[in-house]
């Protein structure tokens, strides 16, 4: 699948700029097994890079201008690298300007370059195509200009670019895109950025994503509001329990003891975060012990928390998880990523995948009149220099 994408991207590059690119980079999307909305609350997350990627082709052009072609959108943008970076209406271009801005601010000397990119990561599906865009660009420019930027700093710079574009995201997506390893999930401590890999061995079960094919527009504003609510919640906790350093140290009992001090919404957000941090650690133990049934059960619990307490679900995602709860071939399901649309992640008994897909597609079509897509993702390597 990626061979076709690489051929298409490099072929387009040759057509447009008259020669082969110097560098070709593959930058993946990500899934997250469990640990949702805890990256910006200092919890652990359990993501992995996947085999859906953005392919970038680069060359220097001996100018002070970046010419960037988005093959899939049939759009080109020109960025004057000496000018101040500005936000533009075409959102995809802002990720590029954001990366240029932070590379320059960090002292990396860029000169002109040509870049063509094309992607097979579904956009707006919660697979983090934006992190793949930011990190793939930084990685490619590092290779092109010979910068030395650590993987962690690539992820952190990608996150800054995302904040500049408008989403006050955590570090999970960029970190997973850069640090992914084939057949491994990453347990990332988002407080210290320490990480370990676990074998992604789901034994008798397959990981399948169902794409609701909806993206509700409140995503950005609601995401940023949740983050503020969590900060407010933690400052109340800290006032009462000064020994707490982060949400990780907090127990459900402490939350209950001071329940009246939170607003109703903030109480629910805090309850979810503390519960989710605990679920991630149980899921990691269960994964290592080969107890995939328990991992599945924890996914269902996470979804209930995201829907009822964190309130980032929607009717379409709740329906997909309800179908899963009612089907004994599916042992776990939840919305994945920021919410308000995008995908659910599901653990399905091997051999039952096609029957489940057919059934869910029919149910979803009947309920919402929307086509349900499904993706069998493979856990794959992080950002890679394919050529150069
Ligand atoms: C989005 C954000 F970009 C991540 O940082 C993370 O917070 C996620 O939503 C929710 O877990 O993908």
Boltz pocket constraint, residues with backbone or C-beta under 6 A from the ligand:
constraints:
  - pocket:
      binder: B
      contacts: [[A, 35], [A, 36], [A, 37], [A, 38], [A, 39], [A, 40], [A, 126], [A, 128], [A, 169], [A, 170], [A, 171], [A, 172], [A, 173], [A, 337], [A, 338], [A, 339]]
      max_distance: 6.0
